[in-house]
Amino acid sequence: MIRYGFLWSHEQDAGAEESAKDRPCAIVVGALRGSDGDIQVIVSPITHQPPVDPGASIAIPTAVCRRLGLDAGRHWLRLEELNRFAWPGFDLRPIPGRGGEVAYGMLPKGLFETLRQGILERQANRRTRVQRR
């Protein structure tokens, strides 16, 4: 997981090119693209906002949040909105109080697999939006 300036679709639709808020995000996939050697990364945002559609988010267990150094509130991984950018990009942000670090750590394997499968299912049904940054 990284701290990243995630751009929501409603922000992009309103003409924004920069995010209103930096947030933790899970790296879903990283892949080499094109002959220029760019690595493209897709991230899923983490939010405190409870989901309107329960099928569009995955609750992160409290113990995982604690281990990663997230605050004590509830957190959800969002499946319906993703960002895609060239790694490392300009929108990586330092984690407050961690001396310039941008990485929180790794999601547990089972939680990551649930995230991956949820995104694949939503993409198959065309219910995921990916903003290119």
N, C-alpha and C positions, 0 to 999 in steps of 0.2 A: 504494500500500500504506500501511496505517496501523498504529499500535500500538493494541490494543483488548483489553478484558477479555472474551475469548471464552468463552461458556458451552457446554460440551459436553453432549450429551444425557444421559450418565450422571450428570453433576452435577445437571442439572435433574430427572432422574428421582428422585434422592436428596433432592430438596427444596431444593436450592441456588437462590438467586436471583442470586448473584454468582459470577463465575468464580474459580477457585483461582489462576489465573496470567494475567498479561497477555502477549500475544504479537503478532507481526506477523500481519496478515490482509490479504488482497487484496479490494478492493472489486470485486464482481462486477457489480452493477447498482445504480443509484440512480434512483428514479422518484417523481414527484409523486403523492401519494395523497390523495384526499378533498378536500373543499371548504375544509378548514382550512389547506391549503398545506403540510402535512407532507411532507417528503422521506423516503421509506423506502429504506434501504440494505441490501443483502445482502452479507455478507462470507464468505470462505472462509479458514479458519485455516491457518497455516503451522506445521509442527511438525518436531522432530528425530526423532520416533518413526517408525521404518521401518514402512511399511504392512503389515498382515496380508494385505489384499487389494490386490495391485498395481494393479488396475483402479480403485481408490478414491482414488488419489493420483497426483500428477505431481511428479517430481523437478525441483527448480529447479537449473539449471546453476550451477556454482561461480562463474563470471564474473558472473552476474546477482546472486548473493548478495553478492559483493564490491562491486559497483557500488551496491547498495542499502544497504550498511553492515551486513549481517547477519554473525553470527559465522562462524567457519571450519568449523563442522560441516555435515553434510548437512541439507538442508531439503526438505520435501515440502508441496505444496499439497494440501489434502484436499478431496475432491469429495463425500463422503458426509454431511458435517455442515456446516451453514451457520447463521449468525445473521442475524436481520432486526431492524432497529431504526430509530427516527426519528433522522434526522441533525440535529445532530451527536451528540446523546445524551450520557449521563453516563459511558459506558464507554470513551471515547477516553482514551488514556494517553500521557503524554510518553515519548519514546524516551530511555532512559538516556544521559547524556552529550551530549545535543543541545539543551540550553537550552530545553526545553519544547516542541520540535517533536513533532507526532504523525504526520507523514507521512514515509515512507521514500523515496518516489518511485514511478515508474510501472514496471509490468512491461513487458517488450518485447511488442510487438504480437502476434507469433506465439505466445508463451507465454500471453498473455491469451486469445487465440482458442482455444488448446488447452484452457485452463481452462473457458472458456465452453461449448465444445462438449461437454466431458466432463460438466459439470453438467447440461446439457440432456438428454444421453443417459441419465444416471442418473435424472433426474426423470421422463423418459418411461417408465422401467421401475420407477418408485416406489422407487428405492434411494437417495434423498437425504432427510435429515431437516433441517428448518429450525426452529430455536428462535426464537421471538419474544421480544424483550427489552423 
